[in-house]
Amino acid sequence: MDVEPRFEFESVRVDGRNAGSPRLDDLSLRVPKHGITVVVGPSGAGKSTLLRVCNRLDVPDSGVVRLDGQDTATLDVLALRRRVGMVFQQPTPFPGTVRENLAVAQPGLSDDEAAEILARCLLDRAFLDRPATELSGGEQQRVCLARTLATRPEVLLMDEPTSALDQPSTFGLERLARRLSGEGIPILWVSHDLAQMARIADLVVVLMHGRVAQVAEPALLVGTAPPDVRAFLASDAESDGSGEHEQ
């Protein structure tokens, strides 16, 4: 793992919305500057919360989150969210054309610039004039990714972005993520799908009860897993993979 990580979490705690266990509990983690880091774990393990503290959609109750060595609490939150782009579980296109969606993220974007961004997301120029909310689920998710890329992010956060997509769209988005990673954009991707993890991950982080239970390359994951992680991996592999929707 990089000596200087892209993200570093030091003793991060995020309290639960109700009395009880925290969503993140004394979590420490270093996320590398390159590749795709996939976060997996049981429902309620804190996976989505981990993503949300990266761009301060959630704020830690204690501990520090650093981006390239800087405490994110000291950064302007809007500037942070342009540096750290996020694609959510459900596609969230705005009413209007695809062109108008991209302009929300980057006002003044020319048609040539917009078409170049769409091409990175495997959409052709003709999509600029199409109503964003009338596209298929896979197309909407790619438009949302294009909208995020319009801000020229340094990092991408992907919160189960394929959970609402069919298999061809899922595989297409995975290939796109690999391409973007190869272009130098590191990705932190939350998934409930262990088969997906195996396809796309350069590094796997397993969360259990709001803490990091294991960090390993995919090929080494099972062989080095502690008993509770091994039990999770075995039970999840036997499930139907229908997923989870945690807060």
N, C-alpha and C positions, 0 to 999 in steps of 0.2 A: 504494500500500500504506500502511496506517496508520503514522503516525509512531511510535506506541507499539504494537508488535505484541502479540498474545496470547501467542504463543510466540516465543522468540528462541534460536537455536542459535549458539553462538560457538566455532568451532574444535573441534567435538566429534569425538572419536575413540572408537570401540568396537572393541576388538581381536577378531579371529576366535577361534573356539573351538579351532582348531588353528593351527599355525604357517602363516603366509602373509598374505594381504591382510586388512586390517581390514574389519569390516563397515561402519563409518562412518569416513571418513578426512578429518580437518580440515574437517568440514562446518559451514558457516555459512549460516543461513537465518532469515528473518523471516516468520512466519505471521500473517496479518491477523486482526483481531478479529471479522470478519463474513464470512458466506458459507461456501461449500464449497471447500476447497482439496484438490485431487486430486493424489496422488503416484503417478507412473508411472515405469517403467524396466525394464530387462532383469532376468531372474531373477538373484538374488544381488546386486542393486544396493544393498540396504540399506533397502528400503522398510518392511518390518515392524519392523526394528530402530529406524528413525526414530520410529515410533509408540511403541514400547516404552520408549524413553528419556523420552518425554513424561510418563509416570506412574511411572517408575522400576521397571518390570518388567525393564529392562536399565539398568545404571548406566554412564555414560561413563567410560572410562579416563583421559580428559583432556578439557578444555574445559568449557563451562558451558551448561546449559539453563535458560532463565528463563521463568517464567509470570507475565505481567503485571509484569515487571520484577524478580521475586523468583527467586533461584537455587533451583531445585527441590531441590537437595541440602540446603537449610536448612529445608525444610518437613517436617512430619510425613507419613510416607508414606501412612498410611491416610486422612488428611484430603486429601492430594493426589489420591488415587485416587477420592475422592468428588467432588472438583471436576472431575476429568478422567476422564469415563466412557469405557469401552471396550467395543465390540462386536466379537467375534472372527469369524474366517472360518467356523467351524462353529458352529451354534447349540448352546448349552450349558445347556439347562434342567436344573434339579435335580429329583430325584424328588419327587413330591407335586403338589399342585394349583397352578394359576397364582397363586392367592391366597398360598400358602405361598412361592412363588418371589419374589413382590414383598416379602413380609414379611422375607425374608432381607436384602434391601437396605435396607429401612426398617421396623424393628420398630415395632409399634403403629399401622401404617397402617390406617385405617378402610376399610370396604368402599366407601364413597362416594369416598374419596381414590384407592383402587386402581382403581375403575371409571373415574374421571376420567383416570388415567394410561393405562389401556388404551384409552380413547377417543382419546387423542392418537396411539396406535399403530394406530388403525383396527380395534380389537377391542372387541366389546360386553361388557357386564357379565356375561353368561352364561359367559364364559370363566373367571371367577374360580374356579368349581368344577370345571373340567375338568383332568384329569391333564396336566401340562405335557409329559411325555415322549411322550404319545400324539397330539400335534398334528402337523399337516403341517409340512414344513420351513419354509415361509414363515411359518406361524403361530408356530412355535418361535422363529424369528429375531425376530419382532415382540415376543414375550413377553420375550426377552432384552433387546431394546431398552427395553421398558417397565420391566424390572427395573433397568436402568441409569438410566433417567430418574427412578426413584423416589428416587434419591439427590440429585436436583436439580443435575445437573452443570452447570458453566459452559462446558465444551467436550466434544465427542464425538469419540472416535477410532474409526474404522471400518476394520477390517483385512479387505479383500476380503469384505464381509459378504454378498454375493450370489453368491459363487462356487459354492455348493452348491444354489442355488435355481433353479427353472424360470423361464421368461421372464416370465409374469404376476407371480410373486412378486418377481422382480427389479425390474420396473417399479414395482410397488407400494411397495417399500422405497425406491426412488429418489424417488418422489413424496413419501413421508413425510419423507425427509431434506430435501428442498426446503422442506417445510412447517416443519420444526423450525428450519431455518436462517432462514426468514422470521420465526420467533418470537424470534430473537435468540440461538440457540445455534450458535456456529461449529462446523464439522465439518472434521476432517482425515481424508480418505478415501483409503486405498490401493486401487488397482485395477490389474488387468492388462488391462482391456478399454478400448481407445481409444474405441470407440463410446459406452461408458458415460461415460468422461471428457468427451466432447463434450456429452453430455446434461445432466450435473449440475454441471460445474466452473465456478466463478467465477474460479479461479486454478489453474494447473497447475504442479507442480514435477516436473521430470525428474531422476531420480537415475541416475548412471552411476558404477560402481566406488566406491560409498560417498561420492560427492561430488555436490553440486548442479551439474548441467550446464546447466540452463535454468529460468527462472521466467517465465511469461507467461500472459496471458489466452488462453483456448482459440482465439479467432479469430486471434490473432497468433502462435500456437505454431509452425506450420510455416514461416511467412515469416521468422521471426527465429531459427530453429534453427541452431546450429552443425552442421557436417557429421556428427559422430558421432550427434547427436540426430536429425537428419534421416534418417540411415540406420536408426536404431532405429524411428522412427515409420513409415517405409516398409515395413520388414520385418515389423513387428508387424501393420500393416494388412493385409498379404498372408497372414498366418497364419490358422489356424482359430480363434484366440482361446481355445484350450483352457486357457490360463493357466499359472500357476506356483505353486509352494509353497516359498517360501524360508524360511530360518531367521531 
